[in-house]
Amino acid sequence: MAPFVAVGAMIAKFWAVFKVPLLLMLKFGGPFLKTGGSMLLMIWIYARFYGWPWAEGFVILIFVHECGHLIVAKYFGLRVSAPMFIPFMGAFIALKEAPRNAWMEACVGIGGPVFGTLGACVCEIIYRSTGNELYGALANSGFFLNLFNLMPVGQMDGGRIVTALSPWLWIVGYLLMGIFMIKFPSLIVILMMLLGLPRLISLFRAKTPEQKRYYEIPAYQRFIMAVMYFGLILFLIAAMMSHIIPQAVSSA
């Protein structure tokens, strides 16, 4: 019995000493542990398939993408969670309060692809400067990731962005996603489409005056978002083609 009493006394002593630092770490370090831990898990899983260098670079590109959402949300004063990474699904930040209008929602939505595209461009510059194929692969992966996220479907970035443009773009998004599904069947894509159906239905349903005000934004804001959205899509397509065409020519 005496050894157990001694051990209990030792635990109580150390708990008294470290209780405050541990509680502070859990309170303020929680977001860091959640983001850092999920990032390391994703890197480890991707490394099993694609190797450590690519896995590390790709997850960093996803982190840069999520930072874009986070920075824009903070700019508007919205409370958000720290980024959480989910292998083979990407990452997300949770808005702890709803945007006040469609313009704000669209800005938070496009912040991620803008930052993510800039990150991929850095990889592209390094690739063209050094000829290192790793950075070429990361650039192309980053361009595709951000282009895919601009698909106007569900909770994807594109779905949030086009709330400031037109609900009919959601129909276009579902058609494009259907074509993508025919060529590249994926349970994750099916899940995204199903989860987006309630929002799609609500966009065409009769709205209350308060709901109408959410979507009523000035024409100049709608124009700015349209230029940013479609301009980013065209840029990403061109960036990906700059990789695909040389490869096709060299293999011919």
Secondary structure, 3 states (H helix, E strand, C coil): CHHHHHHHHHHHHHHHHHHHHHHHHHHHCHHHHHHHHHHHHHHHHHHHHHCHHHHHHHHHHHHHHHHHHHHHHHHCCCCECCCEEECCCEEECCECCCCCCHHHHHHHHHHHHHHHHHHHHHHHHHHHHHCCHHHHHHHHHHHHHHHHHCCCCCCCHHHHHHHHCCCHHHHHHHHHHHHHHHHCCCHHHHHHHHHHHHHHHHHHCCCCHHHHHHHCCCHHHHHHHHHHHHHHHHHHHHHHHHHHHHHHHHHC
